[in-house]
């Protein structure tokens, strides 16, 4: 009986069906593609690159397989259990799913478990998942930013007269994710504030480059969102 996984999300059942139906040759080729892939932390870009390389399957099959496998890697990391225990959990969840059961015959369970175990022990996928998890392991995660500049008029005593002057105002919009929910806020800036931000960002770039050199000097790999 499954202890950690109540059911397999419908969105990933198609991918699991692909794993079940793969020929032995296709399975070997899929594993080869995964093992030879470089680590890209941007999940959409990474998944798309993998999907494009699995051109010996139908595009939708390849996409479903990659999406499901990526989700399984993230779930295993979250549960922090061994590959063997995780595979048993997946199989138990499949067996216990009576609403939308997968077509998995009892005599195929061992073969499916072996396949899943192989697919869940690929270093490039494991590294990408762990590295990406470290980056996003914060309550608030930056998504995007936009800086809008506008001129605001200053009116005199009689508002029917033309403005007597203007002020230049910058508005910085920050889009972020907090506890998995997208949010945003706006900050008013003047020219001095903009200069301060530019200085801070340039300094951060220099520090980042120094840290990359340090990491490289001790023989470690550095993974970044591309």
C-alpha positions in Angstrom: 0.0 0.0 0.0 1.3 3.4 -1.0 2.4 5.6 2.0 3.3 8.8 0.3 1.6 8.9 -3.1 -2.2 8.8 -3.0 -2.7 8.8 -6.8 -1.0 9.5 -10.1 -2.1 12.9 -11.5 -4.1 12.5 -14.7 -1.7 14.9 -16.4 1.2 12.4 -16.1 -0.6 9.1 -16.7 0.0 9.5 -20.5 3.7 9.7 -19.9 3.7 6.7 -17.7 1.8 4.8 -20.4 4.6 5.7 -22.8 7.1 4.2 -20.4 5.1 1.0 -20.2 4.7 0.7 -24.0 8.3 1.5 -25.0 10.1 -1.1 -26.9 13.5 -2.2 -25.3 15.3 -0.4 -28.1 13.4 2.8 -27.7 13.9 2.7 -23.9 17.7 2.4 -24.5 17.6 5.3 -26.9 15.6 7.4 -24.4 18.0 6.8 -21.7 20.9 7.6 -24.0 19.3 11.0 -24.9 18.8 11.8 -21.2 22.4 10.8 -20.2 23.9 12.9 -23.0 21.8 16.0 -22.4 23.5 19.0 -20.8 22.0 20.5 -17.6 19.6 23.4 -18.3 17.8 24.7 -15.3 15.0 26.4 -17.2 12.4 23.6 -17.1 10.6 24.6 -20.3 13.8 24.9 -22.3 15.2 21.7 -20.8 12.0 19.7 -21.5 11.8 21.1 -25.1 15.4 20.1 -25.9 14.8 16.6 -24.6 11.5 16.3 -26.5 13.1 17.4 -29.7 15.9 14.8 -29.4 13.5 12.0 -28.8 12.5 12.1 -32.5 12.0 8.3 -32.7 8.7 8.7 -30.8 5.7 10.7 -31.8 6.0 14.3 -30.6 3.1 14.0 -28.2 4.5 10.8 -26.7 7.9 12.3 -26.3 6.5 15.4 -24.6 4.3 13.3 -22.2 7.2 11.1 -21.3 9.5 14.0 -20.6 6.9 16.0 -18.6 6.0 12.9 -16.5 9.6 12.0 -15.8 10.5 15.5 -14.8 7.5 15.6 -12.4 8.6 12.2 -10.9 12.1 13.5 -10.3 10.8 16.5 -8.5 8.4 14.4 -6.4 11.1 12.0 -5.4 13.3 14.9 -4.3 10.5 16.3 -2.3 9.7 13.0 -0.6 13.4 12.4 0.0 13.2 8.6 -0.3 15.3 6.1 -2.2 14.7 5.2 -5.8 13.6 1.7 -4.8 11.1 2.9 -2.3 9.8 5.6 -4.7 9.3 3.1 -7.6 7.3 0.8 -5.2 5.2 3.9 -4.3 4.5 4.6 -7.9 3.5 1.0 -8.7 1.3 0.8 -5.5 -0.4 4.1 -6.5 -1.1 2.7 -10.0 -2.6 -0.5 -8.6 -4.8 1.3 -6.1 -6.1 3.8 -8.7 -9.6 2.5 -9.4 -11.0 5.7 -11.0 -8.8 5.8 -14.1 -6.6 2.7 -14.0 -3.6 2.4 -16.2 -3.3 -0.7 -18.5 -0.5 -2.4 -16.6 -0.8 -6.2 -16.5 0.4 -7.9 -13.3 3.1 -9.9 -15.1 4.5 -6.6 -16.4 5.0 -5.0 -12.9 8.5 -6.2 -12.5 9.5 -5.0 -16.0 7.9 -1.6 -15.4 9.6 -1.2 -12.0 13.0 -2.0 -13.7 12.3 0.6 -16.4 11.2 3.2 -14.0 14.3 2.6 -11.8 16.6 3.0 -14.8 14.9 6.3 -15.8 15.0 7.7 -12.3 18.7 7.2 -11.9 20.0 9.4 -14.7 22.6 11.9 -13.4 21.8 14.8 -15.7 18.1 14.7 -14.7 18.9 14.3 -11.0 21.4 17.2 -11.1 19.0 19.5 -12.9 16.2 18.8 -10.4 18.4 19.3 -7.4 20.0 22.5 -8.8 16.7 24.0 -9.8 15.2 23.1 -6.4 18.1 25.0 -4.7 17.4 28.1 -6.8 13.7 28.2 -6.1 13.9 27.1 -2.5 12.7 30.5 -1.3 9.3 31.9 -0.2 9.5 34.6 -2.8 10.9 34.0 -6.3 11.5 36.7 -8.9 9.7 36.3 -12.2 10.0 39.4 -14.3 10.4 43.2 -14.1 9.3 46.2 -16.1 10.5 49.8 -15.7 8.1 52.5 -16.9 9.1 56.2 -17.2 6.7 59.0 -17.6 6.5 62.8 -17.3 4.0 64.2 -14.8 2.8 67.8 -15.1 2.9 70.3 -12.3 0.0 72.8 -12.4 -0.1 76.3 -10.9 -2.9 77.8 -8.9 -5.2 77.9 -12.0 -5.5 74.4 -13.3 -6.9 75.7 -16.6 -3.6 77.2 -17.4 -0.8 75.2 -19.0 1.5 73.3 -16.6 4.2 75.3 -15.1 6.6 72.4 -15.0 7.1 68.6 -14.9 8.7 65.9 -12.9 10.2 62.7 -14.3 9.0 59.6 -12.5 10.1 55.9 -13.0 7.9 53.1 -11.9 9.5 49.7 -11.3 7.0 46.8 -11.5 8.2 43.5 -10.0 6.5 40.2 -10.8 7.2 37.4 -8.4 5.8 34.1 -7.0 5.0 33.8 -3.3 4.1 30.3 -2.0 3.4 29.3 -5.7 1.0 32.2 -6.3 1.9 34.9 -8.9 2.0 38.5 -7.4 3.4 41.9 -8.2 4.1 45.3 -6.7 5.2 48.7 -8.0 7.9 51.0 -6.7 8.3 54.7 -7.5 11.9 55.7 -8.4 13.7 58.9 -9.3 16.9 59.2 -11.4 19.1 58.7 -8.3 17.3 55.5 -7.4 17.8 54.2 -10.9 21.5 55.0 -10.7 21.8 53.2 -7.4 20.1 50.1 -8.8 22.4 50.1 -11.8 25.5 50.3 -9.6 24.2 47.5 -7.4 23.5 45.3 -10.4 26.8 45.9 -12.0 28.5 45.1 -8.6 26.5 41.9 -8.4 27.7 40.9 -11.9 31.3 41.4 -10.9 30.8 39.4 -7.7 29.1 36.6 -9.6 32.0 36.4 -12.1 34.5 36.1 -9.2 32.4 33.3 -7.6 32.3 31.4 -10.9 36.0 31.6 -11.2 36.3 30.3 -7.6 34.0 27.4 -8.4 35.9 26.6 -11.6 39.3 26.7 -9.8 38.2 23.9 -7.4 36.9 21.7 -10.2 33.2 22.1 -9.5 30.5 22.6 -12.1 28.2 25.6 -11.9 24.6 25.2 -13.1 22.6 28.3 -14.0 19.2 29.1 -15.4 19.7 29.8 -19.1 
